[in-house]
Amino acid sequence: MSLKKLKAGVIGLGVGEQHVLTYQKIPNVDVVSVCDINPAQLSVVADRRDVPGRFEDYRAITEDPDIDIVSICSYDDAHAEQAISAFNNGKHVFIEKPIALNKKDAEAVIRAYSDSGKEISSNLILRSEPRFQELKAEIDAGAYGEIVSIEGDYIHEILWKITEGWRGQMDFYCVTFGGGIHLIDLMRWLIGQEVTEVCSMGNKLLTRDSIYKYEDVIYSLLRFDRGAIGKTMSNFGPQRTKFHSLNVYGTKKTFINDRPYAKTFDGDQAENETTIKTPYPAHNKGDLIPDFVEAIREGRSPNVSAKDVFRVMDICLACWEAVKEQKTIQVNYSY
């Protein structure tokens, strides 16, 4: 494994500040530049994290020949353009979800990535949850038998983000792309199956008197390629604490996520219930970055691979198409 010095640049200093912090903790990685379109935010974060390069134009990072890795944490509608620029200039890219807001832009990112010979990963952070990692190991070991159905819901009271913040001011925003994508990725990772078709519907009750123009709650049914059926909900306005609802139903065992503890069942009697105290929530925003850096140094794919990044985006795009078309949509993978 090469331990040569790697230089990183971070675009967008909201969640991007956590990227800066994580890179700075990794041996032989220097954060040399940061970028934000808000000059006050740029100055505050760069001063706080002692980063010398400070820019309002992302090209100063993506086109810098000395930078090896670019983290893209900007507004969602800038992701595709910035990722393409980074790949065209020979950078590895760690990108916040979603990589794009439409199929055309997603495919353009794929082409730029494929031509670059560099790595890509995305911050699909639920894979780093200790409780879900333990569940994944048990499913892989056969403890749950054949998975019959799985449910994963993104439940987070952040309605203000789409009624007051930049998301609601974008020409297009989708709660599945911004929230539900985490659970869709988690489900396909846990059971090791690909989604073949989706059927979705949404409503706009929570934001009907706001500037937000699109469905604010979306439900999707997912068919997986080895027979399992999935369900996912994206809800930005629930009256409850933030929660990643996850229910896994197998022929041998059932898993139900809850707070503070999860439960498993291997029958329908009281003695068949087991309490799971493995920590949740217990992830940090930058948990996937060290593996990304290690993958670059080792010449391998990161744990959240290009296939994962592009395929979960294709599923989300199909979910939105199903909402618009009001019919079942086949998932056509671009990668």
LUMMARVEX-491825 format. One line per field, with one value per atom (N, C-alpha, C): atom name; x, y, z. Coordinates in steps of 0.02 Angstrom, whole numbers, plus 50000, padded with zeros to 5 digits. Example, Ala and Ser with C-alpha at 12.3 -4.5 7.8 and 13.67 -1.06 7.14 Angstrom:
<sites>
at [N_CA_C_N_CA_C]
c1 [50660_50615_50660_50642_50684_50645]
c2 [49716_49775_49835_49888_49947_50002]
c3 [50390_50390_50390_50354_50357_50394]
</sites>
This chain:
<sites>
at [N_CA_C_N_CA_C_N_CA_C_N_CA_C_N_CA_C_N_CA_C_N_CA_C_N_CA_C_N_CA_C_N_CA_C_N_CA_C_N_CA_C_N_CA_C_N_CA_C_N_CA_C_N_CA_C_N_CA_C_N_CA_C_N_CA_C_N_CA_C_N_CA_C_N_CA_C_N_CA_C_N_CA_C_N_CA_C_N_CA_C_N_CA_C_N_CA_C_N_CA_C_N_CA_C_N_CA_C_N_CA_C_N_CA_C_N_CA_C_N_CA_C_N_CA_C_N_CA_C_N_CA_C_N_CA_C_N_CA_C_N_CA_C_N_CA_C_N_CA_C_N_CA_C_N_CA_C_N_CA_C_N_CA_C_N_CA_C_N_CA_C_N_CA_C_N_CA_C_N_CA_C_N_CA_C_N_CA_C_N_CA_C_N_CA_C_N_CA_C_N_CA_C_N_CA_C_N_CA_C_N_CA_C_N_CA_C_N_CA_C_N_CA_C_N_CA_C_N_CA_C_N_CA_C_N_CA_C_N_CA_C_N_CA_C_N_CA_C_N_CA_C_N_CA_C_N_CA_C_N_CA_C_N_CA_C_N_CA_C_N_CA_C_N_CA_C_N_CA_C_N_CA_C_N_CA_C_N_CA_C_N_CA_C_N_CA_C_N_CA_C_N_CA_C_N_CA_C_N_CA_C_N_CA_C_N_CA_C_N_CA_C_N_CA_C_N_CA_C_N_CA_C_N_CA_C_N_CA_C_N_CA_C_N_CA_C_N_CA_C_N_CA_C_N_CA_C_N_CA_C_N_CA_C_N_CA_C_N_CA_C_N_CA_C_N_CA_C_N_CA_C_N_CA_C_N_CA_C_N_CA_C_N_CA_C_N_CA_C_N_CA_C_N_CA_C_N_CA_C_N_CA_C_N_CA_C_N_CA_C_N_CA_C_N_CA_C_N_CA_C_N_CA_C_N_CA_C_N_CA_C_N_CA_C_N_CA_C_N_CA_C_N_CA_C_N_CA_C_N_CA_C_N_CA_C_N_CA_C_N_CA_C_N_CA_C_N_CA_C_N_CA_C_N_CA_C_N_CA_C_N_CA_C_N_CA_C_N_CA_C_N_CA_C_N_CA_C_N_CA_C_N_CA_C_N_CA_C_N_CA_C_N_CA_C_N_CA_C_N_CA_C_N_CA_C_N_CA_C_N_CA_C_N_CA_C_N_CA_C_N_CA_C_N_CA_C_N_CA_C_N_CA_C_N_CA_C_N_CA_C_N_CA_C_N_CA_C_N_CA_C_N_CA_C_N_CA_C_N_CA_C_N_CA_C_N_CA_C_N_CA_C_N_CA_C_N_CA_C_N_CA_C_N_CA_C_N_CA_C_N_CA_C_N_CA_C_N_CA_C_N_CA_C_N_CA_C_N_CA_C_N_CA_C_N_CA_C_N_CA_C_N_CA_C_N_CA_C_N_CA_C_N_CA_C_N_CA_C_N_CA_C_N_CA_C_N_CA_C_N_CA_C_N_CA_C_N_CA_C_N_CA_C_N_CA_C_N_CA_C_N_CA_C_N_CA_C_N_CA_C_N_CA_C_N_CA_C_N_CA_C_N_CA_C_N_CA_C_N_CA_C_N_CA_C_N_CA_C_N_CA_C_N_CA_C_N_CA_C_N_CA_C_N_CA_C_N_CA_C_N_CA_C_N_CA_C_N_CA_C_N_CA_C_N_CA_C_N_CA_C_N_CA_C_N_CA_C_N_CA_C_N_CA_C_N_CA_C_N_CA_C_N_CA_C_N_CA_C_N_CA_C_N_CA_C_N_CA_C_N_CA_C_N_CA_C_N_CA_C_N_CA_C_N_CA_C_N_CA_C_N_CA_C_N_CA_C_N_CA_C_N_CA_C_N_CA_C_N_CA_C_N_CA_C_N_CA_C_N_CA_C_N_CA_C_N_CA_C_N_CA_C_N_CA_C_N_CA_C_N_CA_C_N_CA_C_N_CA_C_N_CA_C_N_CA_C_N_CA_C_N_CA_C_N_CA_C_N_CA_C_N_CA_C_N_CA_C_N_CA_C_N_CA_C_N_CA_C_N_CA_C_N_CA_C_N_CA_C_N_CA_C_N_CA_C_N_CA_C_N_CA_C_N_CA_C_N_CA_C_N_CA_C_N_CA_C_N_CA_C_N_CA_C_N_CA_C_N_CA_C_N_CA_C_N_CA_C_N_CA_C_N_CA_C_N_CA_C_N_CA_C_N_CA_C_N_CA_C_N_CA_C_N_CA_C_N_CA_C_N_CA_C_N_CA_C_N_CA_C_N_CA_C_N_CA_C_N_CA_C_N_CA_C_N_CA_C_N_CA_C_N_CA_C_N_CA_C_N_CA_C_N_CA_C_N_CA_C_N_CA_C_N_CA_C_N_CA_C_N_CA_C_N_CA_C_N_CA_C_N_CA_C_N_CA_C_N_CA_C_N_CA_C_N_CA_C_N_CA_C_N_CA_C_N_CA_C_N_CA_C_N_CA_C_N_CA_C_N_CA_C_N_CA_C_N_CA_C_N_CA_C_N_CA_C_N_CA_C_N_CA_C_N_CA_C_N_CA_C_N_CA_C]
c1 [50042_50000_50044_50032_50070_50046_50092_50075_50096_50099_50117_50065_50088_50044_49988_49926_49869_49842_49824_49796_49722_49682_49610_49584_49529_49492_49419_49385_49315_49273_49219_49174_49108_49089_49028_49042_49030_49054_48997_48942_48893_48916_48889_48915_48988_49010_49078_49130_49111_49159_49176_49128_49142_49190_49186_49234_49304_49310_49375_49403_49363_49386_49410_49373_49391_49456_49463_49525_49585_49576_49631_49653_49612_49629_49665_49667_49696_49770_49815_49886_49902_49946_49970_49914_49863_49813_49810_49817_49813_49753_49712_49659_49691_49702_49738_49693_49629_49584_49512_49473_49400_49366_49302_49262_49192_49165_49095_49072_49010_48985_48967_48965_48953_49020_49043_49109_49117_49064_49068_49078_49039_49046_49115_49139_49205_49259_49256_49307_49305_49245_49238_49264_49244_49264_49338_49363_49434_49478_49457_49494_49491_49431_49422_49461_49467_49501_49571_49593_49661_49677_49634_49644_49668_49724_49753_49716_49695_49662_49588_49564_49495_49467_49414_49389_49312_49284_49212_49193_49241_49230_49257_49213_49234_49290_49297_49348_49419_49425_49491_49513_49466_49482_49483_49431_49427_49482_49508_49558_49629_49636_49703_49742_49798_49835_49866_49872_49903_49854_49789_49739_49723_49722_49709_49636_49604_49537_49493_49433_49384_49322_49303_49239_49188_49131_49079_49020_49011_48960_48917_48913_48878_48803_48765_48694_48683_48629_48618_48620_48596_48593_48662_48714_48782_48824_48800_48841_48867_48823_48843_48897_48886_48934_49002_49002_49065_49100_49062_49093_49124_49090_49117_49181_49182_49243_49300_49285_49337_49365_49322_49346_49385_49360_49395_49465_49476_49541_49579_49559_49598_49594_49535_49527_49486_49500_49454_49398_49337_49279_49241_49234_49188_49131_49070_49014_48955_48926_48864_48808_48759_48702_48657_48619_48623_48676_48700_48751_48722_48657_48625_48550_48515_48443_48402_48436_48401_48446_48415_48450_48507_48495_48545_48609_48601_48660_48695_48655_48685_48728_48702_48740_48803_48799_48859_48913_48892_48940_48971_48931_48958_49010_48996_49044_49110_49104_49165_49204_49169_49202_49237_49202_49230_49292_49291_49348_49408_49395_49447_49497_49475_49517_49524_49482_49485_49428_49426_49375_49320_49261_49205_49174_49151_49110_49062_49013_48962_48948_48921_48913_48848_48841_48783_48796_48787_48817_48786_48725_48694_48731_48773_48814_48865_48878_48927_48895_48829_48796_48814_48840_48857_48799_48740_48682_48667_48672_48657_48714_48776_48832_48825_48804_48792_48736_48682_48627_48650_48690_48715_48755_48798_48838_48793_48740_48694_48655_48632_48597_48642_48704_48752_48768_48766_48781_48721_48664_48605_48559_48571_48531_48458_48445_48377_48343_48379_48350_48343_48290_48276_48238_48260_48226_48164_48107_48042_48024_48032_48016_48059_48066_48107_48076_48077_48048_48099_48110_48156_48130_48120_48090_48137_48140_48178_48129_48135_48087_48126_48118_48158_48119_48107_48068_48114_48124_48166_48127_48063_48021_48048_48076_48103_48155_48189_48241_48213_48149_48120_48070_48051_48005_48040_48100_48136_48206_48238_48308_48316_48379_48396_48362_48345_48313_48246_48207_48143_48149_48207_48218_48248_48267_48293_48237_48256_48206_48174_48211_48183_48218_48179_48206_48159_48188_48148_48168_48119_48134_48163_48148_48178_48252_48271_48341_48380_48347_48381_48380_48330_48324_48317_48266_48251_48308_48351_48408_48450_48454_48493_48463_48397_48365_48364_48356_48358_48427_48479_48547_48555_48532_48539_48505_48445_48408_48443_48464_48497_48563_48598_48661_48649_48600_48587_48571_48527_48503_48540_48584_48624_48583_48529_48487_48478_48466_48454_48379_48360_48291_48279_48224_48209_48151_48104_48049_48022_47991_47965_47895_47857_47791_47786_47773_47777_47718_47703_47655_47673_47650_47665_47607_47615_47566_47603_47565_47595_47551_47538_47496_47537_47597_47638_47660_47670_47698_47651_47586_47540_47537_47552_47549_47619_47669_47738_47764_47827_47859_47879_47879_47902_47850_47873_47828_47813_47847_47843_47816_47803_47778_47826_47799_47842_47843_47797_47799_47792_47839_47837_47844_47799_47803_47823_47866_47884_47884_47857_47864_47918_47960_48018_48016_48028_48036_48111_48136_48207_48215_48276_48286_48284_48286_48280_48214_48166_48098_48075_48121_48100_48062_48015_47977_47998_48007_48027_47978_47980_47941_47984_47979_48016_47973_47978_47945_47997_47989_48029_47981_47992_47947_47989_47985_48024_47985_47924_47884_47850_47880_47847_47851_47800_47802_47832_47897_47935_48009_48051_48123_48147_48206_48235_48245_48228_48230_48236_48277_48283_48246_48183_48142_48166_48176_48199_48169_48133_48104_48125_48154_48178_48142_48107_48068_48098_48127_48156_48118_48134_48100_48120_48177_48199_48194_48194_48202_48178_48157_48134_48174_48192_48226_48183_48174_48136_48180_48197_48236_48191_48219_48182_48233_48211_48254_48229_48272_48345_48369_48327_48350_48309_48340_48305_48280_48241_48215_48222_48233_48229_48178_48149_48100_48115_48111_48116_48055_48000_47936_47886_47825_47772_47755_47799_47787_47835_47818_47858_47931_47942_48011_48051_48017_48052_48078_48069_48091_48158_48203_48269_48282_48308_48326_48397_48405_48470_48494_48550_48574_48634_48651_48705_48688_48736_48721_48687_48640_48606_48570_48574_48620_48690_48740_48809_48859_48835_48882_48900_48956_48977_48978_48969_48961_49019_49079_49137_49161_49120_49143_49166_49139_49157_49219_49242_49299_49364_49381_49444_49450_49396_49399_49409_49379_49388_49461_49493_49564_49606_49590_49627_49619_49558_49546_49588_49594_49636_49708_49732_49802_49814_49763_49771_49752_49725_49706_49646_49599_49538_49476_49418_49356_49340_49313_49292_49232_49218_49163_49096_49086_49029_49057_49046_49080_49043_49075_49043_48977_48976_48914_48859_48877_48827_48802_48849_48832_48784_48801_48761_48695_48696_48635_48582_48602_48551_48521_48561_48534_48483_48498_48450_48384_48388_48327_48286_48320_48285_48254_48290_48262_48200_48201_48142_48084_48098_48045_48010_48049_48020_47981_48007_47970_47904_47903_47842_47791_47814_47769_47737_47778_47753_47707_47727_47690_47631_47631_47578_47572_47630_47631_47696_47698_47758_47813_47873_47930_47984_48009_48066_48129_48174_48236_48287_48309_48360_48425_48472_48535_48582_48613_48660_48731_48743_48811_48809]
c2 [49941_50000_50062_50108_50170_50219_50248_50298_50368_50378_50443_50494_50555_50609_50619_50623_50638_50707_50745_50812_50812_50841_50841_50912_50921_50983_50969_51013_51003_51060_51044_51093_51091_51147_51151_51139_51189_51186_51185_51151_51132_51066_51011_50945_50937_50977_50972_50984_51022_51033_50967_50921_50856_50816_50826_50794_50821_50887_50917_50885_50882_50854_50782_50743_50672_50665_50700_50697_50717_50767_50792_50741_50692_50640_50580_50578_50521_50536_50490_50502_50514_50562_50578_50602_50634_50669_50741_50787_50858_50889_50926_50965_51033_51043_51102_51159_51143_51194_51177_51230_51223_51275_51262_51306_51312_51372_51383_51447_51447_51507_51562_51546_51596_51618_51679_51699_51699_51715_51715_51644_51597_51527_51501_51519_51498_51521_51584_51612_51580_51572_51544_51473_51431_51360_51353_51389_51385_51407_51460_51482_51430_51404_51357_51293_51272_51209_51219_51281_51297_51271_51287_51267_51328_51322_51380_51403_51356_51375_51388_51447_51467_51497_51465_51485_51485_51530_51530_51496_51483_51448_51377_51328_51258_51237_51270_51250_51259_51304_51313_51250_51207_51142_51086_51081_51025_51029_51089_51097_51106_51102_51109_51045_51047_50986_50952_50987_50958_50920_50928_50896_50826_50777_50707_50687_50713_50693_50755_50751_50805_50777_50810_50795_50846_50822_50866_50866_50922_50929_50991_51012_51072_51058_51108_51098_51043_51006_50946_50960_51018_51031_51049_51053_51065_51002_50947_50887_50860_50852_50820_50861_50925_50969_50967_50970_50971_50903_50849_50782_50772_50792_50785_50825_50886_50926_50893_50865_50832_50771_50730_50671_50692_50743_50765_50792_50810_50836_50786_50722_50669_50663_50680_50675_50614_50587_50541_50583_50555_50594_50558_50593_50570_50620_50596_50641_50628_50681_50675_50654_50619_50600_50661_50662_50617_50641_50596_50617_50662_50657_50696_50699_50742_50750_50724_50697_50669_50618_50577_50521_50545_50598_50624_50644_50681_50703_50644_50596_50537_50499_50491_50455_50493_50559_50599_50590_50585_50572_50503_50454_50387_50387_50422_50424_50457_50512_50547_50503_50469_50423_50367_50336_50279_50298_50359_50382_50403_50417_50447_50397_50335_50286_50299_50344_50362_50328_50337_50306_50356_50328_50367_50330_50367_50338_50392_50372_50420_50407_50458_50456_50421_50358_50317_50287_50329_50322_50267_50245_50194_50128_50117_50056_50055_50113_50115_50107_50101_50090_50022_50018_49953_49903_49927_49882_49851_49891_49866_49823_49838_49796_49726_49724_49659_49621_49656_49625_49597_49636_49613_49548_49544_49484_49424_49434_49378_49356_49404_49386_49346_49371_49336_49266_49256_49191_49143_49168_49125_49123_49165_49163_49182_49221_49243_49200_49151_49110_49150_49136_49174_49237_49294_49357_49362_49369_49373_49445_49489_49559_49602_49666_49713_49782_49820_49887_49935_49991_50041_50111_50149_50216_50270_50326_50384_50432_50438_50476_50530_50593_50647_50712_50746_50807_50866_50873_50927_50963_50974_51005_51073_51109_51176_51175_51118_51114_51120_51101_51107_51164_51194_51251_51318_51317_51379_51380_51322_51318_51314_51301_51300_51244_51190_51134_51155_51193_51216_51268_51299_51351_51323_51260_51228_51217_51211_51197_51129_51083_51017_50988_50957_50921_50863_50807_50748_50720_50708_50683_50612_50574_50507_50514_50561_50571_50597_50639_50671_50632_50589_50551_50477_50458_50387_50348_50381_50348_50309_50334_50300_50231_50228_50164_50117_50144_50102_50069_50108_50079_50028_50044_49998_49932_49933_49872_49828_49858_49817_49790_49828_49805_49748_49755_49704_49637_49636_49571_49549_49593_49573_49559_49598_49590_49657_49655_49715_49726_49788_49806_49803_49770_49763_49808_49823_49867_49903_49960_50001_50026_50038_50069_50120_50183_50236_50284_50315_50369_50418_50479_50529_50576_50619_50672_50736_50790_50855_50891_50858_50887_50931_50909_50944_51012_51018_51080_51115_51102_51128_51205_51238_51311_51342_51306_51329_51338_51360_51369_51302_51248_51183_51156_51133_51119_51044_51000_50929_50888_50824_50780_50780_50787_50790_50724_50679_50610_50563_50516_50468_50397_50354_50282_50246_50196_50155_50082_50040_49968_49945_49900_49878_49802_49780_49708_49693_49645_49627_49566_49557_49508_49435_49423_49353_49343_49386_49374_49415_49445_49486_49547_49570_49631_49682_49745_49797_49855_49894_49955_50009_50069_50125_50188_50227_50291_50345_50402_50462_50514_50534_50581_50633_50695_50750_50788_50764_50801_50759_50704_50663_50697_50687_50713_50660_50654_50607_50621_50587_50595_50562_50585_50557_50481_50444_50371_50339_50287_50246_50181_50180_50120_50064_50005_49947_49884_49848_49784_49733_49678_49625_49561_49531_49470_49412_49364_49305_49242_49187_49125_49096_49117_49093_49145_49209_49260_49327_49370_49438_49488_49544_49598_49660_49693_49756_49808_49861_49914_49957_49981_50025_50062_50111_50148_50139_50125_50122_50054_50003_49936_49908_49865_49828_49762_49726_49661_49612_49549_49495_49444_49408_49356_49294_49236_49174_49129_49161_49127_49178_49154_49201_49201_49171_49170_49218_49235_49283_49261_49197_49172_49175_49191_49196_49266_49312_49381_49393_49426_49442_49517_49548_49619_49627_49673_49687_49756_49757_49820_49849_49821_49849_49923_49968_50040_50062_50108_50144_50203_50263_50282_50292_50274_50277_50292_50322_50339_50413_50429_50498_50513_50575_50595_50573_50569_50554_50482_50438_50369_50331_50348_50310_50337_50395_50426_50388_50365_50328_50267_50229_50172_50196_50252_50279_50296_50328_50345_50281_50233_50170_50133_50135_50103_50134_50201_50235_50211_50207_50186_50113_50072_50000_49981_50028_50013_49967_49974_49932_49977_49945_49982_49995_50053_50065_50022_50018_49976_49999_50065_50091_50105_50057_50057_50100_50109_50144_50111_50045_50009_50028_50031_50049_50121_50167_50238_50248_50217_50229_50190_50130_50090_50115_50139_50165_50229_50267_50326_50306_50254_50230_50208_50176_50155_50217_50267_50328_50364_50366_50398_50360_50294_50255_50268_50276_50292_50357_50408_50472_50467_50429_50419_50385_50337_50302_50349_50396_50447_50488_50511_50554_50516_50455_50418_50378_50371_50333_50262_50230_50161_50128_50062_50025_50037_50048_50065_50011_49986_49941_49982_49956_49990_49970_50019_50008_50038_49994_50017_50043_50099_50131_50107_50070_50048_49977]
c3 [50000_50000_50000_49952_49949_50002_50039_50089_50066_50000_49975_49998_50005_50026_49975_49999_49956_49976_49926_49938_49920_49966_49957_49955_49918_49917_49929_49965_49983_49956_49920_49891_49930_49960_50000_50072_50114_50183_50234_50216_50266_50295_50269_50289_50268_50220_50197_50251_50302_50357_50391_50395_50424_50379_50314_50269_50283_50291_50307_50370_50422_50486_50478_50439_50431_50392_50337_50299_50342_50384_50425_50478_50492_50541_50509_50442_50407_50393_50412_50400_50326_50314_50246_50199_50227_50187_50210_50164_50179_50143_50180_50149_50131_50067_50044_50023_50005_49981_49998_50010_50019_49976_49962_49919_49947_49944_49960_49925_49901_49867_49915_49980_50032_50061_50047_50070_50145_50182_50255_50281_50255_50275_50257_50198_50175_50224_50243_50287_50356_50384_50451_50454_50407_50409_50394_50344_50327_50385_50420_50479_50534_50546_50601_50590_50527_50511_50482_50480_50460_50390_50342_50272_50232_50198_50164_50102_50059_49996_50006_49984_49996_49931_49905_49840_49839_49798_49787_49722_49679_49615_49621_49612_49622_49575_49518_49469_49497_49545_49576_49612_49630_49661_49609_49568_49521_49468_49453_49401_49428_49494_49525_49513_49477_49461_49522_49577_49637_49681_49668_49711_49685_49730_49712_49722_49775_49795_49802_49775_49783_49818_49872_49905_49881_49856_49831_49880_49914_49966_49954_49892_49872_49867_49843_49832_49780_49786_49746_49671_49649_49578_49548_49590_49566_49563_49591_49599_49533_49484_49422_49386_49379_49344_49379_49444_49481_49479_49482_49477_49409_49356_49288_49281_49307_49304_49342_49400_49439_49401_49374_49337_49275_49240_49179_49195_49257_49278_49321_49318_49348_49423_49452_49524_49544_49602_49635_49666_49668_49690_49745_49802_49854_49855_49843_49829_49876_49900_49938_49890_49917_49875_49864_49809_49751_49702_49659_49611_49557_49545_49493_49507_49471_49480_49421_49370_49313_49279_49237_49205_49159_49121_49075_49112_49167_49205_49239_49264_49296_49246_49185_49134_49114_49114_49099_49152_49215_49269_49260_49241_49231_49175_49121_49066_49088_49124_49147_49195_49240_49287_49248_49202_49165_49125_49098_49058_49100_49164_49206_49235_49246_49280_49355_49382_49453_49490_49556_49598_49616_49630_49655_49713_49763_49816_49840_49878_49902_49975_50007_50080_50100_50080_50098_50167_50216_50282_50325_50309_50352_50351_50301_50300_50357_50387_50442_50511_50514_50578_50607_50667_50697_50698_50712_50715_50647_50595_50528_50501_50520_50501_50532_50594_50627_50592_50574_50539_50472_50435_50370_50377_50428_50438_50453_50491_50507_50446_50405_50344_50298_50290_50246_50271_50337_50366_50363_50340_50332_50392_50443_50504_50491_50439_50425_50372_50346_50293_50229_50191_50131_50149_50123_50138_50095_50129_50096_50080_50130_50120_50166_50146_50185_50178_50232_50234_50263_50229_50255_50242_50296_50290_50317_50281_50303_50337_50403_50444_50480_50459_50487_50481_50537_50536_50517_50451_50424_50369_50381_50329_50308_50356_50342_50286_50278_50227_50156_50147_50081_50076_50132_50129_50139_50167_50181_50152_50148_50127_50052_50031_49960_49922_49956_49921_49890_49927_49901_49847_49842_49792_49727_49727_49667_49617_49552_49501_49512_49542_49557_49618_49660_49718_49732_49753_49768_49836_49880_49947_49945_49894_49887_49872_49829_49813_49874_49914_49970_50034_50044_50106_50095_50057_50047_50016_49979_49947_49998_50060_50111_50127_50132_50149_50090_50030_49970_49965_49974_49973_50028_50088_50144_50130_50102_50089_50038_49981_49929_49954_49997_50026_50075_50118_50169_50139_50088_50063_50000_49973_49915_49854_49844_49786_49751_49686_49647_49635_49632_49618_49543_49524_49453_49431_49476_49458_49520_49508_49564_49546_49598_49592_49649_49633_49683_49680_49736_49737_49793_49787_49838_49849_49901_49911_49931_49936_49951_50002_50057_50109_50156_50173_50222_50197_50131_50103_50056_50060_50009_50008_50064_50066_50066_50039_50041_49969_49965_49900_49868_49908_49882_49833_49774_49719_49709_49745_49729_49788_49775_49828_49886_49947_50006_50045_50030_50057_49997_49992_49936_49963_49941_49955_49891_49897_49840_49859_49815_49820_49772_49795_49757_49748_49687_49675_49665_49704_49699_49653_49628_49575_49598_49663_49687_49725_49712_49737_49795_49833_49890_49867_49910_49899_49951_49929_49976_49976_50030_50035_50066_50040_50070_50069_50123_50128_50142_50109_50124_50152_50214_50248_50284_50261_50291_50344_50361_50409_50462_50486_50537_50606_50645_50714_50760_50754_50796_50787_50828_50823_50758_50735_50674_50683_50630_50636_50568_50564_50504_50518_50499_50511_50465_50493_50454_50482_50439_50457_50405_50427_50382_50400_50352_50364_50324_50359_50328_50346_50313_50327_50395_50423_50488_50543_50526_50577_50551_50598_50582_50623_50592_50626_50623_50680_50685_50719_50682_50714_50758_50813_50859_50900_50938_50984_51055_51103_51095_51070_51072_51054_50996_50957_50906_50935_50894_50915_50858_50875_50826_50852_50805_50820_50779_50810_50773_50785_50801_50812_50836_50853_50871_50945_50986_51058_51093_51155_51193_51198_51205_51213_51147_51093_51028_51014_51061_51051_51086_51051_51078_51069_51121_51118_51092_51045_51015_51039_51074_51103_51066_51009_50969_50954_50960_50956_50891_50899_50845_50877_50849_50795_50822_50783_50807_50752_50697_50643_50646_50614_50604_50530_50512_50442_50397_50425_50384_50387_50414_50427_50364_50306_50246_50211_50230_50196_50206_50267_50274_50228_50220_50174_50102_50083_50016_50004_50052_50045_50042_50084_50084_50018_49990_49926_49871_49871_49822_49828_49889_49900_49883_49891_49878_49807_49768_49700_49695_49741_49741_49742_49733_49739_49813_49829_49899_49917_49981_50004_49975_49969_49931_49861_49816_49752_49700_49642_49587_49569_49568_49552_49602_49666_49717_49705_49694_49686_49628_49571_49511_49511_49539_49538_49586_49645_49690_49661_49623_49590_49537_49499_49448_49480_49538_49573_49593_49621_49642_49583_49527_49468_49444_49448_49429_49476_49541_49589_49571_49554_49537_49471_49423_49361_49374_49421_49437_49469_49510_49539_49483_49436_49383_49335_49317_49265_49294_49361_49395_49368_49361_49338_49362_49357_49376_49324_49349_49305_49312_49257_49258_49270_49313_49327_49274_49235_49184_49209_49224_49254_49200_49215_49169_49179_49234_49249_49279]
</sites>
